[in-house]
């Protein structure tokens, strides 16, 4: 188990990211709650994708429906990206891989 802080799938009271430093087991109450919430977010994103495919295939879809769908898709994408970031931060990568990724990010537009 990684000892990296875990980015939780919710924000703090001031909208700031919340992190958890898990115990060695990583099976505490907050970890389990975060796992359940991540599962919920992923399931909702999957269901929303199915709904989007159906709605976008309907040539009679109303503008209001499409706008509502777009807003829900933004929320779902934000949740899924946060889960991906959280899980990525907890990967145990060899040190050279971590430095390579950081070097590439810092070079960004220079290449």
Protein Blocks (a to p, Z undefined) as FASTA:
>chain_A
ZZbdcddfbdcfkopacdddddfkopafklmmmmmmmmmmmmmmmmmmmmmmmmmmpmkb
cfklmmmmmmmmmmmmmmmmmmmmmmmmmpccdfklmmmmmmmmmnmmmZZ
